[in-house]
């Protein structure tokens, strides 16, 4: 019967980040995810790596500063997955006075410290290309720097690194029961009809919006903190503008909604903040939320934005530390809740937090294991994620190498592959020297060789894993293409 130092429940960004950190410190690690990696909140975010400029209004300065620090580290350690973007705030006089917005973005720059990103500036939208797609002619705007990411692939990169450092990562594996037996946890897990029992000296609950369910019905201990579930919905719309900047839209209700260039041909618009109490598995954008996002975007852009033209919607449920205020103003701080007395196997639950700060939160959780384990010092701050070792030539250097060695690829395919796999794109492409070497094309620009790689190295077990998490090629895919992928996935690997 297997025994591990640490068992992690949840294969989202926090669970995989914790597994990576702990494995790199010399601990034996097991991670169980009931679905696919990043199949919950971690693939349904706004895809932003940012300090959270709107949190300045709620005085969460420590949260913003920490997140901006983590933004810089991710730019350094995962340059293929995290890329800079400029954000434009068209000024709306009835919302916030211009002086307030200007002070806010300057303070944001200050909190970022010596960032590699450009500083904020004031725009004349009558002369700047950013004003062209907007409904209001002219006026002033404000521009600042943040980053965007592929959230699901960020999770996968952490899981890969955890595995390469010795962690056992299991998907489609559900925790059925957990009980303390002496100074260990006895865990019963289910993978389909198969049952397995293993032991761990420490249990970490990183189940995100399912964290309360794990505590209440499986581990059966007191939560010690009230968890607030907030649903954030997004829509994906045909591209609203040609340039590569994003927009920050201020609504009458005080919310801030982003319109971000997405997957080359589209614009991602979101998010909402709606209190929810249902099963997070079934979270979906409601008709009211879709209408809200369309109407808000239409107030800013010249284009008529109709719900019927939305190409994809998704919703994620965020577990927040319960507190006062509305769902949109609730803190994004996190808390680590510990359970277990002297001589008992510990249970640590991570509640709340932001995608951007996952590395720091993971490090904090593993640091707390120092009460029970002798382990190595923290290490993730300066260690690239898999594929992120791009060297001095950076991302453009990687593209140049791919163009030299795989000239048969289109520029768009080359860029997609480079962003997805970083330096490990060469591992996926292998010895291919012409397009035919990649095998049949299945969906979009994904060929059989890439599918085989995803199945062998990235835990892809269903067509949905490939279409919506390992890639975003499900957007705009023809039914015949999707069927060809389903057929390929039915072939035993």
Helices and strands as residue ranges (DSSP letters): E 3-9, H 13-24, E 29-32, G 41-43, E 48-49, G 53-58, H 61-77, E 82-90, H 98-112, E 121-124, G 129-131, E 140-149, H 151-164, E 168-170, E 174-181, E 184-191, E 194-205, G 208-210, H 211-213, I 214-219, E 227-238, E 246-250, E 256-262, E 266-270, E 274-275, G 280-282, H 287-300, G 307-309, E 310-321, E 334-339, E 346-352, G 355-357, H 358-368, G 369-371, G 380-382, H 394-405, H 411-421, G 422-424, H 425-429, G 435-438, E 441-443, E 446-447, H 448-457, H 463-464, I 465-470, H 479-490
